[in-house]
Amino acid sequence: MIMKSKTFLFTTLLIGMLAGFSAIKVDVCHNVNNNPHTINIALPAAVAHLIQHEGDSLGTCEDAQKDDEVLENK
């Protein structure tokens, strides 16, 4: 019988969790060259977009526009 190492078990668990998170999709307002548009992408991709693109925000672009209007009116 082959014994599984803790590292192998941890890696397998981590891959399973990432696969599960990939099934969760979220809306991101993707703003490239001042051209915002809503994209629906997997959670790990959303995290990458928010890190890599300064103008991106979580939620639809309509939600982001409403938030901006509220801040302007304060």
FENZIRA-V357600 format. One record per helix or strand of 2 or more residues. SS is the DSSP state (2 for helix, 1 for strand). FROM is the first residue (numbers start at 0). TO is the last residue. If there is no record, write none. Layout:
# FENZIRA-V357600
SS_FROM_TO + SS_FROM_TO
This chain:
# FENZIRA-V357600
2_5_21 + 1_24_31 + 1_34_41 + 2_42_51 + 1_56_57 + 2_60_72
